[in-house]
Each structure stands twice: as C-alpha cells, then as structure tokens.
C-alpha cells in the first residue's frame, strides 16, 4: 500500500538560495514556483519554501533541544525516512558538498527495536532537517 505524500510549507530567507540547497545539495526536483515561493519534490513529498525576508542574514531561528539517546536533538525539525542505501548516499552527498552536520551521521538505539541511522543538518535559512533510516522499517512505530 502506498502512503499519500505529505505537504509541508517552510519559511526561507531567500528562495534562490533555498532552490540551490534543496536542488543541488539535497537532490530535490522543482515544481511550480513564483518569486516568493517554490514547490520541491522532497523524496515524493511536497515541500514548499516561502520567502520571509525578516528571517535575516544569520538564518538563525530559535530551537529547543531535547535529549534522545545521548544526543541533543533540535526541535522543531522535519525530515524523511529513507532506505539505508538512500540514507548512505545522502550522507556521502552532504559530505561531498561540505554541509555542516548538527548531528553527524550515526546509528541510534543500536541493538534495540528502533535501531536507526540518523543525521541532522540546517538549511541556509536555519530550518533543521533530520534524515533517518531504520534497520527494520517495521519498527518505525514500535514501542
């Protein structure tokens, strides 16, 4: 059974900068767009970046951090669950583009039901993204 794609709209400080980051670095293809927004194919989901010029040059937005398996995970964040092969290819791609990791590619909950590969990055506007892959995808919602 195929799941319906989600739609997520986020704010960015510069649409051209977001196009470059999500297109060239993450590998998203572009859909419809205007000067102030752009649709992106985010692994089969609709990610829309909307201009908010008030974000500023630093691209820093306030974040809360919570401890997960010994790491300080930034909240809010969004991302996608990939296959292990896709996750590794993306990790390699991010390293090739010298993207700074908030949390380096790592294995979380090693040996437990929810064992997963994870990594965190920020886009140029300060939005935090997590990419993960499960050793066993059936454990995605396991307790």
N, C-alpha and C positions, 0 to 999 in steps of 0.2 A: 504494500500500500504506500502510495506517495503522499507525503505531507504537503499541505499548502505552504507557499512561501510566506514569510513574514515581511512586513513593511516597517522600516524604521527611518525616521527623519531626524537628522542631527544638525547642529549649527556649526559653521566653519567661519574662519576669519577671511578666507579668500577662496573663491570657487575654483580658480585656475590651479592654485596650489593643491587643493583637495583632489582635483582631477588627476594631477600628476602623481600624487601619493597613492591614491586608491587604484589608479590605472596602471602606472608603470611599476610601482613597487609591490602593491598587493596583487595586481593582476585582474582587476575588475574591468569589465567592458562597460561602455557608456550607453545609456539610452537617451530618452528625451532630456532636453535641457533648455535653460534660458540664462540670462546674465546673472541672475541671483540664485539659481539652483541647478542641480544636476542629478539625474537618476543614474544609479550604478547597479550592475549585476554583481551582488556580493554573494558568491557561491550559490546562485539560484534564488537569492532573496533580494528584495528591492530596498536598497539603501539610497536615501535622498539626502544630499548635502545642501543646506540652505545658508546663504550669506547672512552673517551677523557681524557687521563691521565693528561693533562695540566690543568684540572679544579682545581686540588689541594685538599688539606685536608679540607679546610673550606667549600667547596661546595658552596661558595657564587658567584652568578652571578649578574651583575648589573641589577637593576629593576627601572622602572619609576613607580610612583604611581599617580593614579587619583581618585578623589572623586566620589563615587557612593552611593547615599542615605546615606550620612554621614559617610561612611567607606572609608579608604584609600586602594584602590584596586591595587595590584601589577600588572604591565604589563612588560613583557609578562606573560601569564598564559594559561593553557589549562585545559580541563575537559570534563565532560559529564553531560547531563541532565538525571536524574533518576526519577523514580516514587517517590512519597512521602514516601512510605513504604521502598523502597530501600535506599533512602537518610537517613532515620532514622536509618536503620540497619547499614549503613556505618558509620554514626556519632557515634553510640554506639561502633562499632568495633574499630574505631580510638581512642576513649576514652579508651577502654579496653587495647589497645596497647600503651597508654600514648603518642600518637602523639601530638606534639605541633601545635596548630592552629594559623595561621596568622590572620584569622578572624574566631572567634568561630561560631559554627552553630547558625544561626539566620534567621529571616524572614525579607526580604527586600521588600519595596514598599507595606507594609501592607495596605490592603483595596483598593489597586489600581489595574488596569487592569493586570499589570505584577507581581502580588504578587508571591514571590518565596522564598523557603528555600535555603540557600547558606552556604557554608563553604570553607575556603581556608587553604591549608597546603603546605609544601615543602617536596619534596623527599630528600633523603640524599645528592644528588648532587646539590641541590639548585633550581631545577625546581619547579615552583609554579603550583599547581593544584587547580581548583575550581570544586566542586560538587554542583549541584543545582537541585531543583525540583520545578515545578510550581503548584500552586493551581489549575490552569486551563491550561493544556498543550496547548490548542488552542491559548493562549495568548503569546506563545513563541516569535512570531514576531509582536505582536500587538504594535501599536504606541499610 
